[in-house]
Amino acid sequence: MKQRIVLALGGNALGKGLTEQMKAVHTTASAIVDLIEEGHELVITHGNGPQVGMIQQAFEAAAHTPTHSPVLPMSVCVALSQGYIGYDLQNAIREMLLKRGIHKCVTSLITQVRVDANDPAFLKPDKPIGSFLTQEDADSLAVQGTAVKQDAGRGWRRVVASPEPKEIVEIEAIEALLAAGVVPVTIGGGGIPVVAEGDVLKGVSAVIDKDRASAILARDLNADMLIILTAVEKVAINFNTSQERGLDHMTVAEAEGYIAEGQFAPGSMLPKVEAALTFAASRPGRKTLITLLERAKDGIAGLTGTTISR
């Protein structure tokens, strides 16, 4: 049965650099076109953690050269990451569609997401960006006033504020693309974070969690399903212990209970489950699937992954 699906790509779908990304998007495109071939109406979203950090670091380094290039605000770095990731994704998806004899336009949309200027997240940066750091580099950046934090026990990374998404500014443009039969690639990196000052939208120094923004997008597009793709096939409780258990399904109430127990790691699975809840709880009949990219097709068929619904 044809469904309108918001497909949120995880970092493993994009790789960690230019070369890795160009290779990764071809595998990603194949899985995406599998779903298009089944007749589903897709909206593609994606993260930008390594990429936006790479862009920011490149301009910071350039600022110390004789040319004294300006250091770009984080909002502009997010916009740049949307362009270059979208460019690779739309070309790879287009190529795969044509190989299968499907003629469908794919396009990337530079997308802004409004946040609240008074969001308390601005006082407590916690969203990891860029590559992992050594302890020495992390200590050096901390002395310089740059916020750094352990990322789920995997190492040190820079962190920036991650305010809650409130509104997808270009929602009408996304609707128009879907109505025209186009596959949109949108809210890359969670969207360009902006605050409203009257009629003016002003970029702010932050990175919005792409899964949270994808949940808002799926809700406002009246999607049937939100799929959050990650590095594991199923959400697990008692993760990394002898009592670890993968979950096939959670009700909204069960997921809220697991969150209260502290079952999901902050900065890792927790925001994904919270985003899943945002969409699943927004209207009866809506569900979120969390699984691996290569198992998305099976997940839609109910054969794997973790689904969250009322």
N, C-alpha and C positions, 0 to 999 in steps of 0.2 A: 504494500500500500504506500502510495506516494506521501511523503511527509516533508514539512518545512523544517530543516535542521540547521542549527547554528553549530558549527564544528570548530572548536577551540584547540588549535595546535599547540602542543607542548614544545619545550626546547629541543627534545630529541628529534623533532620533525624538521629542524632547521640547522642543526650542527652548531659549531662554536666559532666559526670564522668564515672568511670568504670562500675558500676552497671546500671546506666541509659542507657549507650551506648549498653550494651548487650541486654537490653530489646528493645531499640529503633530500632536497626538494623533488628530485625525480622519483625516489621511493614514495615520498609523501604524495606526489601527484597521482601515482598509480592507485593508492588507497582512496583518494578523493574521487577519482574518476570511476572507481568501482561503485561508489554510492550514486553518482550522477547517472551512471548506466542503468541503475535500478529504478530510476525515475524520481529520485528525491530532489527537492529544491534546496540547494545548499547556500549558506553564507559562511565564508571562511574568516576566522580570526586567528591571531597568532601572538606569541610573546616576542620579546626583544631583549631579554636580560643581558646576554653576552654582547649583542650587537650595539645596544645603546651605550653600554660601558666602553666599548671599543671606540665608538665615535667620540664620546666625551674625552677620553684619554688622548686621542689623536689631536684634538683641537687644543687641549691643555698643553701638550708637548709643542705644538706649533706656536703657541703663545710665547714660548721661551726661545724661539729662533730669532734671527735678525729681522725677519719680516713682522714679528710681533702680531701674528694673527689673533683676532679676538677669540676669547673663550665663549663658546656658545651656551645659551641657557638650556637647561634640561628639556624644556618643551620643544625647542628647535631640534635637539638631538633625537627626540622621539619622532618628530616629523621626518627627519632624514632616514631614520631606521625604517619607518613605514614605507618610504619610497624604495629603498634598495631591497628590502625583504620582499615587498609586494612585486617588484620587478622580476625577481627570480621565481616566485611562486606562480604568478600569472603566466609566465612563459612556459614553465614546466607543465602546468595543468593544460594549457592550450595545446602543447605538443602531444601530450598523452591523449587528449580528446580527439585530435586529428588522426592519430594512429589507430584509434578505434572507430573512425568514421563518424564521429559526433561533431557537428558544427554548432558550437556554442561559444559566445563571447565571455571572456574572463577579464575583469578589470580591478585594479586597486584604487581605493578611495582614501585620500588623505582625510582622516576623521578626527574630530575634536570631541572630547568628553568633558562635560561641565562637572566641576567639583565645588564643594563649599569652601570658601576662603577661610572660614573659622573651624574647619575640620581639625580636631585635636591631633590627627596624624602628623600635621606639620611640625608639632612640637616633639615628636618621637619617631624619627626616621627608622624604618625597619625593612624596607624592600631592597633585596640584594640586586646589584647590577654589576656588569663586567665580569672579568675572569677571577679565579680564586687567587688569593694573595698568600705570600709567606708570612709567618709571624713577624719577621723583621719589617717587611713592607707595610703590614697592617699597623704596627706600632709607629712607624714613621708618619703614615698618613694621619693617624689619630693625633699625634703631636701637632700636625699642621691644621687641625680642626676639622678634618674630613671624618664623617661618621663611618665606622666599620663594625662588622658584627660576624659572629660565627654563623654559617649557613647550614643549619640542620646537621651539625657535626662533621661537615665535609671540608671545612676550611674557612678562612676569612675572606670576606668580600666587602666592597663599599656598599653602603645602604643610603637610600633616599626616602623621603616621605611617600606614603602610599595612601592618599585620601580615598574615601568611598566615592564611586561614580554615581552621579545623580541623573544625568541626562546625556543621551547620544545626540549631539548637535545636528549631525547630518542624517538623522533617521529617515526623513522624507526622501532624501536622495537614494538611500539604500532600498527603500520600498519601491521607488521608481525603477531602479535597476532590476530588482526581482520581477516586477511586473513586465519588464521588457525581455525577460528570459536570460538575463545576464547573471553570471556567478560573481558576486562581489567579494573582494578581499578587503576587510575593513577593521576598524579599531585596532590596528596593529600596535602591539606593545601596551594594550589596554586603552589606547587612544591618546591624543595630545591633551594633556591636562590644562584646562582653562577655567577661569572664574569669570562670572558676569559682572561687569560694572556698567549698569544701564544697558545700552545697546552694544557695548564694546565687550569682546571676549579677549581676556588677557592671559597669556601663557604663564604657568607657575612652575617652580622647581619641584617636580614630583614625577613618579611613575605609577600609573594606576595598574592594579592587578588585573591581568587580562581575563582571568576566569570570572572575576566579579563583574567586570564590564560586559563580558559575553553573556552573563546571566541577565543583566539589564537589557541588553540588545535583544536576546531571545524573547524576553517578556514583552517588550514593546513591539516586536515584529509579529507577535502572536504565533511564535514557532510551536511546533508539536514536540520537539525534542532539542535539548542541549547536550552535546557530546563534548566532554572534557577529556582530551587525550594526554596521557602522561606516561611515565616510565614503568608502570606496573599494570598487570592485567586486571586486578581487582583491588578495591580498597580492603584493607585488613585491620582487624583489631588485635591488640596485644602484639603489635608489629615487632619483628626482630627478636621474638622470645620463643620459647618452646611451645607456648600456647597460641602462637599466631594462627589466625583463622581468616581466610578470605571471605568476603561477603558477596552473595549474589544479588541481594536486594536489601534496601533499607527504606522504611517509611520515614516521613519527615520527623515524626516523634522519636523513632529509634535513633536516627542520626543526631538529633538534638541531645539525646541521652548520652550517646557516645562522646559527643563534644564536651558535655559537662564532666564526663569521667576523665577527660584529657587523653583520649585514645589517639588523636591525630596531631602530628607534629606541626607547631607553628612555622610558617614560612615554607612548608612542604605540602602535606596532604590537607591540613586544616583549611586553608583558604579555598581549596578545591571543593571540599565537602560543603563549606559555607555557601559558596557560589551555587553549588548544586541545589541546596535548600532554597535559596532565593528564587530560583526558577520553578522548582517542583512545587513549592508552596503557593505560588502566585495564582494558580487556577487549577481546579480539578482536571485530571486527564493529562496534565503535563508531566514529563519525566526527564530526568537527567541520567546520562550514562557516563561512567568514568571507566576508561580502559586504555589499552595500547592502541596506537595508530593502526597497526596491521590487523587488529581484531575488531575494528569498528563495525565492519559489515556483519560479523558474527554477533557482535553485541546488540545491534539493532534487531537481529532475529531472536534475541533472548538466549543465545548459546553461551555467552561469556560476559565478563565485565560486571560492574556493580551498578544497578539502577536505583535511583532515589525517586520516590513518588509519594503522593498522599496515601 
